[in-house]
Amino acid sequence: MHLQVLVSTKAEPTEYNRLLSTLVEFNQGWAKAAPVLILAVAKLHFDDGKPNRHAFHDVGLALENLVLQATTLGLSVHQAAGFDVEKARKEYKIPSDYEPATVLVVGYAGDPQTLPNGLRDRELGPRTRKSLERTFSRRTWLNCCHTCS
């Protein structure tokens, strides 16, 4: 297996708070309401020691299946990149040939009106996507950075 997941639930408050503490403060503010937190960790090398250059792809595929199943069950899942990788590594004694990839916050969607103003506005605001031309190209690399709209 090229993925390991660490699951914490509110039924075990010590472990739950341990994983919650790895999230950045902003994410802790809203994630603490969810009953389940999951830390997904990528295995960077195969058992024979060769690099697994698809490690994060493997994690993404596995987590997408988890998200689809959770959605089928009426749950909401938010993948959070805002966590302290080194703190997670230390807390869970994750070896150097593994990389903490993301934290998943799993629960039932709450009432957006209970969110603080900034989060509420973001949650209720219109969703916008980049145009297809900014994402897909047939012949050349798109010279685009994170500031593109």
MARTI-71662 format. One record per residue (C-alpha): residue number from 1; chain; x, y, z. Coordinates in Angstrom, 2 decimals, padded with zeros to 5 digits, always signed. Last residue first. Layout:
MARTI-71662
<site NUM, 'A', <X, Y, Z>>
...
***
This chain:
MARTI-71662
<site 149, 'A', <-007.76, +034.56, -012.55>>
<site 148, 'A', <-004.04, +034.08, -012.61>>
<site 147, 'A', <-002.14, +034.86, -009.41>>
<site 146, 'A', <-001.18, +031.22, -008.81>>
<site 145, 'A', <+000.87, +031.16, -012.00>>
<site 144, 'A', <+000.24, +030.64, -015.69>>
<site 143, 'A', <+002.56, +030.24, -018.64>>
<site 142, 'A', <+000.47, +027.62, -020.36>>
<site 141, 'A', <+002.79, +025.06, -021.88>>
<site 140, 'A', <+002.30, +024.74, -025.57>>
<site 139, 'A', <+000.39, +022.69, -028.12>>
<site 138, 'A', <-003.01, +021.54, -026.97>>
<site 137, 'A', <-003.61, +023.60, -023.87>>
<site 136, 'A', <-006.08, +023.21, -021.04>>
<site 135, 'A', <-006.21, +025.24, -017.83>>
<site 134, 'A', <-006.35, +028.92, -018.74>>
<site 133, 'A', <-008.29, +028.19, -021.95>>
<site 132, 'A', <-010.85, +026.22, -019.92>>
<site 131, 'A', <-011.69, +029.41, -018.04>>
<site 130, 'A', <-010.79, +029.48, -014.39>>
<site 129, 'A', <-013.64, +028.70, -012.07>>
<site 128, 'A', <-015.92, +030.88, -009.99>>
<site 127, 'A', <-018.15, +029.90, -007.12>>
<site 126, 'A', <-020.62, +032.58, -006.02>>
<site 125, 'A', <-020.59, +033.55, -002.37>>
<site 124, 'A', <-022.33, +031.58, +000.39>>
<site 123, 'A', <-019.25, +029.79, +001.72>>
<site 122, 'A', <-016.92, +032.76, +001.19>>
<site 121, 'A', <-019.34, +035.19, +002.84>>
<site 120, 'A', <-019.83, +032.80, +005.77>>
<site 119, 'A', <-016.09, +032.32, +006.15>>
<site 118, 'A', <-015.38, +036.03, +006.32>>
<site 117, 'A', <-018.39, +036.78, +008.57>>
<site 116, 'A', <-017.86, +034.00, +011.14>>
<site 115, 'A', <-019.88, +030.85, +010.43>>
<site 114, 'A', <-023.25, +030.14, +012.09>>
<site 113, 'A', <-025.16, +031.37, +009.02>>
<site 112, 'A', <-023.46, +028.65, +006.96>>
<site 111, 'A', <-025.58, +026.02, +008.77>>
<site 110, 'A', <-023.53, +022.87, +009.07>>
<site 109, 'A', <-022.61, +020.23, +006.53>>
<site 108, 'A', <-022.24, +016.84, +008.17>>
<site 107, 'A', <-018.83, +015.49, +009.01>>
<site 106, 'A', <-015.36, +014.76, +007.68>>
<site 105, 'A', <-012.26, +016.97, +007.79>>
<site 104, 'A', <-009.53, +015.47, +005.65>>
<site 103, 'A', <-005.93, +016.34, +006.40>>
<site 102, 'A', <-003.44, +016.34, +003.59>>
<site 101, 'A', <-000.14, +014.92, +002.33>>
<site 100, 'A', <+001.99, +013.81, +005.29>>
<site 99, 'A', <+005.08, +012.41, +003.57>>
<site 98, 'A', <+006.56, +008.96, +004.10>>
<site 97, 'A', <+010.20, +007.95, +003.51>>
<site 96, 'A', <+011.22, +010.24, +006.39>>
<site 95, 'A', <+009.40, +008.16, +009.00>>
<site 94, 'A', <+006.16, +009.41, +010.60>>
<site 93, 'A', <+006.50, +009.52, +014.39>>
<site 92, 'A', <+002.83, +010.52, +014.75>>
<site 91, 'A', <+003.31, +013.79, +016.61>>
<site 90, 'A', <+006.68, +014.51, +014.94>>
<site 89, 'A', <+005.49, +014.03, +011.35>>
<site 88, 'A', <+002.25, +015.89, +012.09>>
<site 87, 'A', <+004.28, +018.78, +013.56>>
<site 86, 'A', <+006.52, +018.73, +010.51>>
<site 85, 'A', <+003.58, +018.85, +008.11>>
<site 84, 'A', <+001.86, +021.73, +009.91>>
<site 83, 'A', <-001.62, +021.90, +008.43>>
<site 82, 'A', <-003.36, +024.07, +005.89>>
<site 81, 'A', <-003.64, +021.62, +003.01>>
<site 80, 'A', <-007.15, +020.81, +004.14>>
<site 79, 'A', <-009.40, +018.40, +002.29>>
<site 78, 'A', <-013.02, +019.07, +003.12>>
<site 77, 'A', <-015.47, +016.20, +003.30>>
<site 76, 'A', <-019.24, +016.40, +003.69>>
<site 75, 'A', <-021.34, +013.41, +004.65>>
<site 74, 'A', <-024.62, +012.23, +003.17>>
<site 73, 'A', <-023.59, +008.57, +002.78>>
<site 72, 'A', <-023.07, +009.00, -000.97>>
<site 71, 'A', <-020.88, +012.01, -000.15>>
<site 70, 'A', <-018.75, +009.83, +002.14>>
<site 69, 'A', <-018.38, +007.25, -000.63>>
<site 68, 'A', <-017.32, +009.89, -003.16>>
<site 67, 'A', <-014.90, +011.47, -000.69>>
<site 66, 'A', <-013.30, +008.10, +000.14>>
<site 65, 'A', <-012.94, +007.33, -003.56>>
<site 64, 'A', <-011.34, +010.74, -004.07>>
<site 63, 'A', <-009.04, +009.96, -001.16>>
<site 62, 'A', <-007.68, +006.84, -002.81>>
<site 61, 'A', <-007.13, +008.62, -006.11>>
<site 60, 'A', <-005.41, +011.57, -004.47>>
<site 59, 'A', <-003.15, +009.36, -002.35>>
<site 58, 'A', <-002.07, +007.39, -005.41>>
<site 57, 'A', <-001.37, +010.62, -007.30>>
<site 56, 'A', <+000.66, +011.76, -004.31>>
<site 55, 'A', <+002.83, +008.65, -004.46>>
<site 54, 'A', <+003.19, +008.62, -008.25>>
<site 53, 'A', <+006.94, +009.27, -008.25>>
<site 52, 'A', <+007.40, +006.20, -006.08>>
<site 51, 'A', <+011.15, +006.17, -005.60>>
<site 50, 'A', <+012.81, +002.73, -005.61>>
<site 49, 'A', <+013.48, +001.20, -002.22>>
<site 48, 'A', <+012.27, -002.32, -003.06>>
<site 47, 'A', <+009.19, -001.75, -000.87>>
<site 46, 'A', <+008.25, +001.21, -003.06>>
<site 45, 'A', <+009.28, +004.67, -001.98>>
<site 44, 'A', <+007.43, +007.91, -001.15>>
<site 43, 'A', <+004.62, +006.39, +000.89>>
<site 42, 'A', <+002.00, +009.13, +001.09>>
<site 41, 'A', <+000.25, +010.05, +004.34>>
<site 40, 'A', <-003.40, +010.97, +004.76>>
<site 39, 'A', <-004.40, +012.47, +008.11>>
<site 38, 'A', <-008.09, +011.99, +008.83>>
<site 37, 'A', <-010.33, +014.01, +011.12>>
<site 36, 'A', <-013.82, +012.91, +012.14>>
<site 35, 'A', <-016.63, +014.51, +014.19>>
<site 34, 'A', <-016.41, +017.94, +012.56>>
<site 33, 'A', <-016.93, +021.06, +014.71>>
<site 32, 'A', <-013.21, +021.45, +015.41>>
<site 31, 'A', <-012.65, +021.92, +011.68>>
<site 30, 'A', <-013.99, +025.51, +011.74>>
<site 29, 'A', <-011.49, +027.24, +014.01>>
<site 28, 'A', <-008.80, +024.59, +013.59>>
<site 27, 'A', <-008.54, +025.64, +009.95>>
<site 26, 'A', <-007.62, +029.23, +010.88>>
<site 25, 'A', <-005.17, +028.05, +013.54>>
<site 24, 'A', <-003.21, +025.84, +011.15>>
<site 23, 'A', <-004.03, +022.15, +011.54>>
<site 22, 'A', <-001.62, +019.93, +013.50>>
<site 21, 'A', <-003.54, +020.58, +016.72>>
<site 20, 'A', <-006.64, +018.88, +015.28>>
<site 19, 'A', <-004.64, +015.64, +015.05>>
<site 18, 'A', <-003.79, +015.71, +018.76>>
<site 17, 'A', <-007.22, +017.04, +019.64>>
<site 16, 'A', <-008.83, +013.97, +018.06>>
<site 15, 'A', <-006.36, +011.64, +019.76>>
<site 14, 'A', <-007.13, +013.08, +023.19>>
<site 13, 'A', <-010.85, +013.38, +022.47>>
<site 12, 'A', <-011.40, +009.72, +021.49>>
<site 11, 'A', <-015.12, +009.65, +020.59>>
<site 10, 'A', <-014.40, +012.93, +018.76>>
<site 9, 'A', <-012.84, +010.82, +016.04>>
<site 8, 'A', <-009.30, +010.42, +014.79>>
<site 7, 'A', <-008.18, +008.50, +011.71>>
<site 6, 'A', <-004.59, +008.04, +010.53>>
<site 5, 'A', <-004.34, +007.07, +006.89>>
<site 4, 'A', <-001.47, +005.30, +005.16>>
<site 3, 'A', <-000.87, +005.30, +001.46>>
<site 2, 'A', <+001.34, +003.44, -000.94>>
<site 1, 'A', <+000.00, +000.00, +000.00>>
***
